[in-house]
Amino acid sequence: MSDIFQEVDEEVQREKVETLWARYQTPVFVLAGLIVAATGAWSYYSSEKTKAAEAANTRFMAAVALADSGKSEEAIAAFNAIGKDGPKGYAALARLRAAEELGKTDKAKAMEMLDALAEDKSMDRMTQEVAELRSALYSMSSGDREKTMLKLAPLITPSGVFRFSAQEWSGLDALFDNDYDEAERVFNLLMNDRDAPQGMRARAQAYQGLLHAARGVKKTTGGVTSVTPIIEPADGSGASGGPALDKQ
């Protein structure tokens, strides 16, 4: 008797399963198809993105080779082309390199390119700050202290990645302008800031030596002070130099 009830129960369960499958088989097939399509689309996107990055790298290295061989105009054109249609990361690097190469012959136009990059909201903050720093370097070399400070001041914030470099350059700008009190104030801040990279603190001490030697001494006509500012992240993980500044 129990076997009969068990058979009836199994038949009822089977009918329920068949009913559920008949009701939901279409959505299940659609969902499975969507998963397969999404997987294929992502795989295609990743593959195309990798290919684009590899192509951009090849173009970028070719432009670097042109610059290294002294073909500045061709290098600038190549960097600008990558800046217009290359992947975001390579485009940002290419625009920075184009400005650097142009700065060898036309600092004013190089500064315009860097200012445009610094104001480009599509760029990441790090790229914008590097562009701002390099633009400030050209302002320093031209002797425009007001413009230099307008570019450096926004970078001197507690969370600024290049805040110590911006401080160092503002001190150098004051030193070049014979504003010894301001230069000494800035260099003292750097020397006493334990968060500043050790190399930068050592340079601040060296600048203090130059400052003390110059303070109160009549400026010699035709004398030249040449110092190379260094871009150094706040964590001291790396540094890159810019062109030497000459102040008459």
Buried (B, 14 or more C-beta within 10 A) or exposed (E): EEEEEEEEEEEEEEEEEEEEEEEEEEEEEEEEEEEEEEEEEEEEEEEEEEEBBEBBBEBBEEBBEBBEEEBBEBBBBBBBBBBEEBBEEBBBBBBBBBBBBBBEEEBEEBBBBBBEBBEBEEBEEEBBBBBBBBBBBBBBBBBBBEBBBEBBEEBBEEEBBBBBBBBBBBBBBBBBBEBBEBBBEBBBBBBEBEEBBEEBBEBBEEBBEBBEEBEEEEEEEEEEEEBEBBBBBBEBEEEEEBBEBEBE
